[in-house]
Amino acid sequence: MTLLEDIELAKAFVATSEDSIVGSNQKSTDFKAKMLSNYNVLVAKHNKNYTKQCVQRNNKNSLYARFKHLSRLTLKMLGIEETMG
């Protein structure tokens, strides 16, 4: 995955975790499926606006595994955003 795809992945995780219906009350399979769906929507929007294209994904487990590598950085970003307002 490229850096652009990693950014969209982080956005998809945040959108999924902030969703009051899916959020932390869902089973991990449902959470991963919603995260994949959010990711593909974000990538489609990105691809419409930029020449550098991102690839849509089909495997929710693979996508989530990739996010686990990025989660420390994402949590740090969320902490900075919360602190800065």
Residue pairs with C-beta under 8 A, 6 or more apart in sequence:
1 9
1 66
2 54
4 46
4 52
4 54
5 43
5 54
5 55
6 66
6 70
8 39
8 42
8 43
8 46
8 54
9 39
9 63
9 66
9 67
9 70
10 67
10 70
10 73
10 74
10 77
11 38
11 42
12 35
12 36
12 38
12 39
12 42
13 35
13 67
13 71
13 74
14 74
14 78
15 38
15 42
16 22
16 23
16 31
16 34
16 35
16 38
17 23
17 24
19 34
22 30
22 31
22 34
26 34
29 60
32 60
32 61
32 63
32 64
33 60
35 60
35 63
35 64
35 67
36 57
36 58
36 59
36 60
36 63
39 57
39 63
40 56
40 57
43 54
43 55
43 56
43 57
44 56
46 54
47 53
47 54
57 63
67 74
